[in-house]
Amino acid sequence: MTLSAVLHKPAPVDKPRQRLFIPGPTDVHPDVLAAQTAPMIGHRSDEFESLYAKCEAQLKQLFFTDARVYILAATGSAMHEAAIRNCVGGRVISFVNGAFSQRWYDVAVGCGKEAIRVDLPWCTAVKPAQVADALLSALADGPVDAITVVHNETSTGVTSPVAQIAALAREISPETLVLVDAVSSFSGTPIPVDEWGLDLCLTSSQKALALPPGLSFAAVSDRAFAKAGTVTGRGWYFDFLLLERYLKRNTTPATPAISLMRALSVQLDRIQTEGVEARFARHHRLAERTRAWAVEKGLGLMAEEGYASPTVTTIANTRAWDIQALNAFLAGREMELSDGYGEYKGKAIRIAHMGECWDEDLERLFGAVEEFAGL
Ligand SMILES: *Cc1c(COP(=O)(O)O)cnc(C)c1O
């Protein structure tokens, strides 16, 4: 056995070969898929309430928060909307450095809010100084209810320093809420929500959490919850005050996605068994390996130096591979990676290494890409 094989905990033996190296949806473990086939139960039952309470407690641990986690039967984009409807009465600043941060801005506009858009170059991170500049200039015209920042821009593979951003924003404008999208980083890297002072941190089920799509989660601070009480037009499905009332009884106002909750429960146990620290370390190790491989093969890296994502790597297609042909070749080996996003189509390759991805999966992918390219 090689040294690295000894150091790197092997994948569970029953783990199937990873197929999806796309940044969501990601492969789901068979035990997690199977959990969804259990019979329905009433959602106003003791059995459901204990399932909900268990998941809520485990999610709070994963978010490193003592406050609360709302669980919605809807995807992460819905949680973008929930965040805006509950936390923004007046103005919001949205930092846009990729497709998903742009979506959050679009959601704010769609909700009829006064959204101030701050564009930053794609493939770069949002920096605390840029946040300070934007906040100070907006504050000259009145208060700012919230800022929106995407922690891990999946479109470019860039991670922004949200801890430093939140700290500086708090210093400049204590009443401004810091809303963070951690859809593609959550559970792949530590995001201690309370310690970092994030007022809302949201994620989806189908990225690093490696669950089927259809659930989203948000850790919501007491400050954000209190703010919701002052904002009108929160709607009904996303209303934090209503969600809180039901959360106290370990259930949701509308019918929860019971099968997905069962899958969530099994997956949260699997994460606990692996150990969160080991899980974070695995993601960082896979990211480092992917970057090293790309450079070794004469490819470029798109992310600003020092801000590369731990869960998805964006590689410049400097060898001008036909990415469609590459994916057709990979399909024959039951694998798939992602083309560049939007204007990077054909110019970049995105390799997701999140969720159920292990060292041997990546090596198998790299081997196949090298075979395709004749490297
Ligand atoms: C995938 C993604 C979203 C959208 O999430 P859905 O669950 O598809 O609605 C938002 N933000 C980021 C960073 C994402 O990667």
The ligand as a Gaussian input file, in Angstrom:
#p B3LYP/6-31G(d) Opt

LIG

0 1
 C      -27.022000      25.651000      -7.563000
 C      -26.867000      26.975000      -6.923000
 C      -27.961000      27.806000      -6.643000
 C      -29.346000      27.465000      -7.084000
 O      -29.833000      26.468000      -6.262000
 P      -31.128000      25.642000      -6.666000
 O      -31.172000      24.644000      -5.558000
 O      -30.871000      25.059000      -8.027000
 O      -32.284000      26.559000      -6.670000
 C      -27.745000      28.988000      -5.979000
 N      -26.512000      29.349000      -5.607000
 C      -25.433000      28.595000      -5.863000
 C      -24.100000      29.074000      -5.430000
 C      -25.579000      27.376000      -6.526000
 O      -24.510000      26.622000      -6.784000

